[in-house]
Every structure is written in structure tokens, then in C-alpha cells.
Amino acid sequence: MAHAVSIIQSTQLDGINPSLRDPVEYRKSGLSLNHIIGCPLDCSYCVRHLFGNFDQRRPQALMTDEEAFRRLVTHQFFQPHITPIQLFNRATDPMLPEVKPHTHNILRLLDAQELTNHVLVITRWKVSKEDCDQFNALKHIKLSILVTYSGIEDTKIEPIKSSIAEKSLKTLYANAERYKVVLYWRPIIPGINDTDVHIEKARALSAHAHATVFSGLFYRNEIAAFYRENGIAEPYVNTARRKLLPLDAEQRLLSTFNQYGSQPPIFRKTSCGVAYAHHLADYNGHYGITELCDTCPPLQVARCKSACKRPDRSHVEQLCTQLGATNSPEMTARAIVVRGLDEQRRYYIQHTLGFQVHDADKPHHYGRHGRAEAARSTIDVDQQY
């Protein structure tokens, strides 16, 4: 039986990045709970670089699971049965030996409230048959286990062998009853893990998942600095706010998957893959971004089309005004575009309405939803929505 992690003492809090002290934060696919920080896996591209705690390798808890759970379900943006939830996806891995007792406990606490929210657990570590049994015992939440797999062999970039994720994926899929399994193929980096051999390996692994989601590298200034300091070849000349994945790499991998009929299908967006796995419409409202739908099976497109309703303008204006928007929102068939709302407030509206909400000051371009400028599409790059 793994031991629970220790709770950080108040005298130690001064050494922790202030942005890590609040355990609940909206991230793109949902409200994220992160009351345990610290990870020994040392993936070079980890988002922990952004919080200045990459060197904290021993997981520690900010508070008890019960207090973290209370903060989650009483958060101003939490909506029962609506808000997607993510566990431990910012500062640790939820299936580390010290962390997974807390992962299972939070899942039980959510399920005991008979909540039916989507809950995402993202891991690259070891998952056992016993873990699967605990996942299967949950009756109400819509649980998805996303197994992060890259196939990267350079230990400077990723010290952890991808064979661990492969084994976990197969164990999860073989024992899945009440949860779904997603192959989370990321990060795909040009010249590192985008060869035909790597793509074919990922395609073969997709047979052990209910859906596959792929994405490029999240390459920020802090990560680039770490690469330089540690003698790791920089994959891009410039950093970017959004993930980087060259269009030609995307086209090659999609061509390989499509060649085999792509069963299960492959998706660009996490929520699309999760929703498909559960036979539901996308909870992030991507249907209006039509160029994202070209990998979706017709039945899934029909589900999302049926669920996608253009929101009532007066309701949209009311929500935006209440949350502090500085302009009247623009509404298109693709998205609500508003100014003055941070990510937390935009995602709250997005999940409330099931419709995309974008920041007017950080525009998306046609064919590059979530794709950084450096990874340019051959589609008209100047067309905005």
C-alpha cells in the first residue's frame, strides 16, 4: 500500500510559487485540481518550468484531500454535472506511488456526491490491475484516463521510457468497464519522434484505446531556457504561447492513421477525443470550428451538430457583462469573441453554453485553432474568426 504524501507546513509556503498555492484553476479542458505538487519524472518540456518548481521532485500536499475537494466543488466556476474536471495535471503525475492514493480518494469523493461531470486523469506512469478495479468501482462520474505517450528515446528530453506508458495503456484498456482510455500522443517534435516508424508505432498502440488525441510541443521561454542550460537541441527558433506542430507532420500522421481506417479515430482536441469515447457531444463546443472535424466519424459529427446551439445573444451579453467584459461580445457561427475576460471566465462561459469563447486580443485563425503562428497552415492564414 502506497503511503500518502506529507502536507507542506505553513513555514514552507514562502518557497512555493504563489500561482501554485491555489489548488483550483480553470484549464482548457476543465477545472483543474492540483493540491499536490512535486514530480520526479523530469520531462524536459514539463509545464512545471512555468511555475519555477521543476526541481521539486518529492510530491507534497498543500492541504488534505477533503479540503481540496471542498474547494473544488464550492469554486465560483464549478457547476455540478457540467464542469469538466482534471486531477493533478499541473504539478505532479496522478499515478505516482505517493500520489495515487489521493487520486483514488478524490475520485471516490466526487463519485459519492453522484456527480456526473467528466473527470480526466492524465498520466504517463504505472497503472496496475488494482488501479483499474478502483476506477471500475466508480458509478457516476464520467472518468477518462489519458495515457501520455511520446515514443521519445532521447533521455535528455524524456528520461522516462515510453514502454511504461505502453504497458499502462494496455492494462487500462484490457480492464476498462466503467471508464474510458485515451492514447494521449504528445508532444510530437520534428526530428525527434515524427518519423514514419514513430507514427506507425502510435497507430498500432491506438488499438488499445477508445480514442487517440495528438498534439505538438508547448514551448515557452522557461522551457527553452532549460533546453539551452542542459545542452538539449532546441526544436524551434522561437517560443510560442500556443503549441507548436508543423502542418506537414500533422498531415503525415493523419495520412497514416487514415490509411487504416483510423479505428479508433484520432482527434486534435482533448475534449473531442474524450467526448467521442463516452459517446457524447464535445463539451468544449468545437463543432463550429469545422476544420477540426475532418478526423471525426460521421456519427460523432452528427452528435456534436445536434448539441451545438448558437446561444441567445441576450444571455451571452449578460454573462459577459457580469464577468467583467470590456466590450459587447461578437457572435459568429464559430465562436463568441470577447475582450477583457481571462481564461477562467471564458472557459466558464464556454462550458455553460457548450460554445467556443475566444479572446479578441489573442485571435485564432482559420485552420490553426490552438496552433502557434510558427506552425503555419496552408489554409488562408489571415482569415480570423
N, C-alpha and C positions, 0 to 999 in steps of 0.2 A: 504494500500500500504506500503510495507516494505521500510524502509529508507536505502539508500546506506551507505556503511562503510566509515569512515573517512580515509584520506590519512596520512600516517606516515610522520611526519616532519623530515627534514634532521638531526635535532639535536637528534632525537631518533634512528637513524640508527645504532649508535655505539653499542647499546644493542642487535642488531639482528645478529644472526649467519651469517657470510659472505656468506655461501652457499645458504642462503635463499634470498639474495638480488638480484640475477639474476633470473628473473621470468620464464625463458625458459630453460628447461633441458630435454635431452632425457632420458626417462624411457623405460622399456622393451616393452610396447605395443605402444609407440609413443612419440612424442614430447609433453612435459607436460608444461602447462601454469599455473603458481602459483603466481599471483601478489597480492593475498590476503592471509594473514597469521593470525592464531589465531582461536581456536576452543574450545567451552565449553563442548564438549561431553565426554571428559576424558576417552576414551577407553584405558585400561592399556597397550595394545600392540601397540599403535599408533606409526607410523613411525616418528612422531614429536619428540619423545625422542632422535632420532639420531641427531637432529638439535638444541637441547638444548632449545626449545621453548615450551615445553609441558605446562608450567604454563601460557603461553599467551593465555587466554581464550576469549578475546574480538577481533573479527576479525578486521583487519586494512589493508588498501591497501598501497602497495608500490608506486603505480602510478595510473593514470586514466586507464580505460578500453581501451581507444583509443590508449594510448601509449603502453600498454601491447600487444594489438592486432598488432600494427605496429612491435614491437619487435619479435613477433611470426612469422609473415609472411615474415619478412626480415632476419630471422635467417639463418645462413650459411647452416644449415642442413634441412631447410624446403623446401619441394617440393610440389607445387600445385597438387592436385588430387592424391597424392601418400602417403605423410607422415601421418600416423595416429596421431591424436591429443587427448590429455587428458586435462580436465579442473579441476583445484583446487583439485588435488588428493594427494598433499604432505603436506599441512599445514592448511587445513580447510575442511569443508564439503560444497559442492556447493549449497545445498538446505537449508542451514540455512537462517532464515528470512532476516538477513542483507546481506547475500552473494548472494542469488538467483537473485536479480535484475541484478547483474553483470554477473552471469551465462547466463541469458537470453540475455543480451546485447552482450556478446562475441559471442554467437551462432548466433545472428542476423548479427553481423559484418562479421562473416565467411560466412554466407549464402548469404549476399548481394554481395559478391565477386564471387558468383556462383561456389564456391569451392565444389568439390565432395569428399573431404577427409573423412575418418572415423573420427568421433568425439565421444569420450567416456566421459560420465558424471557418476561418481561413488558416490553414496550417501547411507546413512543409515537413513536419516532424512525424514521429512514430504513432500510429493508431493501431490499437490491438482489438482482438475479437471482443474483449471485455468492454472496451470503449463503445464498440458498436452495439452491444447489448444495452448499455445505458442510453444510447441515442434512441434505440428502438422502443425503449420503455416510455418515451415521451408521447403524450396523446394529443396535444392541442396545437403547439407551435408548429409552424411550417419550417422545419430545420433543413438547412443545406450545409454540407461540409465541402468546402472548396480546397482542393489539394494543389498547392503551388508547386509546379514542376517547370524546370527550365532546360534541363539537359546540358547545362554549362559544365564544362570539365576543368576549367581554369580555377584552381583553388584560391588564387588571389581574389578573384571576383566572387566566387561562391564556395566557401570551404566545405559545405555540407554536400555529400554525394546525392545526386538525383535519384539514386536507387532507393533511398529511404522513402521519398515521395511516391515512387512507383509502387513499392510494397504497400504503403498505406492506402493508395488509391484502390489497388486490387482487393485489399482486405475490406475496405469500406463498401465497395460495390458488391462484393460477394455476399455481404451480410445485410445489405440495405433492405429494410422493411418499411419503416415509418419516416425515413429521412431520404434526401436525395444527395447524389455525389456529382460534383462538377470538377472536371480537369481544368485547373487554372494555369494555363500555359503562359508563363511570364517570368522575367522580362525577355523578350526576343530582341537580341542585339546584333546588328550587322557584323558579319565576320567572326562572330563568336558561336552562335547557336542557331543560325538561319540557313544552314546548308541543307541540301536535299536529304541527307542522312538524318539530320535532326528533325526535319519536318516529317519524314516518314515514321520516325520513332514516336513522335507525338500523335500522329494519326493512328498508329497501332494502339497506343495507350488509351485513346478516346473510346475504344470498345469497352473500357472498364469504367465508364461514367455515363450519367444521364444527359450530360451536355458538356461541351467544351467552350471555354472563353479564352481568348488570347489578347495580349497587349504588349506594347513596347516598353521602353525604359523611362522611368521617371528620373530625369537627370537635372537636378538642381545644383546651384552653386556650391552648397555644402558637400554634395556627393562628388562633384568634380574636384574639389579641393582634396578630398580624401584620396581620390584616384591619383592625383599628382604626388601627394605626400608619400604614397605607398608604391609608387612605380608601376601603377596599373595603366595600361594604354587607354587613353581617352577615346570613347567610341564616337563622340561628336565634337565638332569645333565649338559649338555654342550650347549653353544650357537653355532650358525652356520651362515655362510654367506648366505646360501640359506634357503628356507622354510622347515620346519620340518613337516612330516606327516608319521607315521609308515605305513608300507605296509599292515599290517593286517587290519587297519582301512580303508584304501583305498579299499581293497578287499571286506570288508563287505558292505560298502556303494554302491559300484558298483554292488554288487550282488543284493541288494535291488532294486536299480533302474532298473536293467536288468530284474528282475522278473516281472516288469510291462510293459516291452517293452520300457521303458525309452522314453516317448513322453512328452515333447521334450527331446532330448538326453542330456547327461551330458558330460562335457569336463574337461580336466585337465588344459588347457591353455586358457587364456582370449581371445586371438585373434582367437582361434579356435571356441569358442562359439559365438563371435561377427560375425565372417565371416559366420558361418552357419545361424545365424539369418537373415542375409542380403542376403542369397543365393549366397554367393561369396566364392572364394577360400581363404584360410588363408593368410593374408598379411605378416605374420611373417615366412612363408616358413617352417612350421613344418612337411610337408609331408615326408621329408627324414628321420625323426625320427619316424620310422614306429611303434614302440611300443606305441606311443601316440595315434595312430589311431584306437585302438581297441574298443573305445566307439563311434566312428563316424558312422553314417548311410552310407551305400554304395554309395548313391548319392553324399554325401559330400566328401567322399574319392575320387570319380571319378573327382569331381571339382578340388580338390587340386592336384591330379595327373596330370590332363590336364594342370594346370597352372605352375606346378613345372618344370622348365627347368634348367638343370645344366649350370651355367654361363660360358661364354667364358673365358678361363684362362687368356688371354692377358688383357681383360677388368678388371678382378679381380686383377691382379697384378698391373695394372695401378692405380686403385682406392686405393689399399692398400699402394702403394708407395707414392702417392700424400698425403695421410693422415698420413704418418709417420710410417708405419710398419717397424719393425726391422728385419724381415726375409721374405723369399719368402713364400707366403701362401700355405698351403696344402689343396688340394681339394678332398673331398670324396663324395660319393653318399648322405651323411648325412649333411655335413656342410663344410664351409670354415673355416679352423683353422689358426689363425694368431697370431703373437706376437707383442706387442708394441702399440696396439690401445686400447684406453679406451672405455667404454661403448658407449659414444656418437658417436664415429666414427664407431664402429662395427654395431650399430643399423642403422646408416645412410646407410652403405653398404647393410645391411640386407633388408631394405625396398626398396632400389634402385633396388636390384636384385631379391627380393622375395625369398631369400635363406638364411638359417641359417648361422650366422657368430659367431664363438666361439674364446675365448681367450685361446691360447696354455698353458698359465700358470695357468689357472683355468679350467681344463678339466672336461667335462661332461662324465659320464659313462653310458653304456648301461642300459636302464631300470630305470635311475634316472635323467632324464633331468629336471634340476631345483630342484631336491630333494637333501637335505643335506645328508652328509655322515652318520649322526646318524640314518637316516631313511633308512636302508639298504634294498635293494631288494633281492629277492631270485634268481633273474637272475644273471648271471655271473657279479659280481660287478667289476672285474678287467678289463673287456673289455672296452676300451675307443674308442671314435670316434672324 
